[in-house]
Amino acid sequence: MRPHIRALVVGGPMYDGLYETIESFARREGVEIEVVRAASHPDLNRSIAEAFSQGAGFDLISTHSKFAPAQQQWLEPLDGLLDPGELAAFDTRALELARIEGALFGLPRNLDVKLLHYRTDRLQEAPQTWEALVQTAQSQPPYGFVFPGKDSGVFGHFFELCGSAGHYLYDTPVPLPRAQHEAGRWALEILAALHKTAPKETPEWEFDAVTACFAAGEASLTTDWPGSFHRYRESPIRDRLGLALYPKGPVRRATYAGSHTFALARIAADRALALALLRHLTSREAQLLEARLGTLPARTDALAAIRLETTPHSLEAHRWNLLEQALEYAWFPPKHPRYPAVEAVVSENLRAFLRGEQSAKTTLERIDREGQRAAEEI
């Protein structure tokens, strides 16, 4: 009987290209690999918790730097399994994001940081401030600015807007939200104004729906992750796409950021095989493949390779420059086992606010009150 392992990964247009290489890896190694794809990251988190809490886990999972601390009990530290020379190829920021209390619990798949996307046939230049972006969006039919209105998407916009107003949303090390702050009130005002320029379905939209709307030419502005870039290159707006750094807030630029990772399970049935798959999925070749689709590699050798492949003075070359600049303004969520529960509180209250179900004052109060309860719950 051939060796067999199971992998649980996040699916979707930003991620699926890499998984097509698993079949050839399995053939080459003479093994069987069962790959289960979750439809979204919230679905992935639920699937991880359900599978491992019931003892029917996986050998390898994809996860995220902000969610891994909540899954640490099921993950295998990698420091003793990987040679220091293997880690030298990875960006030091990405490796630090993958560490929990100093121990490495995953290998970085990418560095995820967003850029502003706009239509060059509708706008002469990108707005330089959030207030200017709101004003521009209000004059752009049918939709000005499109954004996700649920889960991590809406949380991310609020988090980075607070940051651009000079306020980190959480007290740490326990992620206690502090939203009743001038920055929080300003962030909600910006979100409310932008929602008026977006489709009414926004509170039901996740990232992929936003990408699809903008790629179809229905909006003038959005923000998006590097992994969506291949969808724009194949879209009706491919020759009318402009890219820029985020607008400035009252204090600074702040851009919601993080890192997707691959991790080994403590209960891996075949640790050696799972580790081989981990190395394959985070290899130079794997990250170069994803970079060709748009992802910002966590490996410096893959980033150097894609920069060499890119035509000078092209939109793609400009984009790589912008992504590296954007990391200077990266705004990372805290790492804590209770963080996912707190983020869920923030996002659900923001969603209720966008639906018109509660006022700005109530939203900020509930984020603080319910978020503190979620952060301290045992």
C-alpha angles and dihedrals in degrees: 000000000000120000111268133197136171128226127195113201141168113257135204140097093298094056113024099084093071094052091062087074094060094079093056090046090053092049092048092050094041093236140119121243123186112204119198116191124205115212094231140357094265087053090048092052092050092047092050093050094046095046098047097039088055093048094244097109138155133250097229132017138184113230141153135254092245095047101040095081088063088053098041094111089066098043132090119229110241103201094096094041100054130060114240087237090062091055093049090078092063126088108258092229091055092049091050090052089053093053124093114199089339098310121111110238100170145009115249117250095188148333106254117205128149133235133199113256122199142167112257092200090059103034127046091207141355117274111257098207135036090243090054090047091054091049091049093046091052090061097049119092137231092014128354108189123007124197140158114274102196144050119355092347098066091035090055094055092050091045094052094042089055087049093051087054089055100258127117103212096223139058107221158251084028105043099240108169118229104190099146091091135108089256091054092050091048091048091054091049090054092046092049092049092048092048089060089061094047134076117284088240091066095111088060096048128104125188098281093055090052092050091049092051095049094042089053090059097248097125138042101215141024141143122238147172124258092248092068095059095096089061091058093048088058096042136096089256096053092115094042101051122121126186130201144159117273118280118261122253127210090288112017148325115285124179124192106240145164144141134263113221143184118229139187122236119237089228096049109158091214110021095181092054093043089051091050090053090048090054091048094051092049098039124124089255093050094049092045089053091053091043089058086059090049108269119139104238122232088210116082092210091056091047091051090049095051091047089055091050094050120098109245117250092013126129087255092055090048089050094054089052091049093048092053090048091047091060087069088066097040113145109200125196116234122268111237137130091244095046097099091054091050093048089052090055092050094047095046092052092047089050091051089050092052090049089055092244096125139019126253091252093052091045094055092044092050093046089057098041099041093036092055090050091050092047094052099039114119 
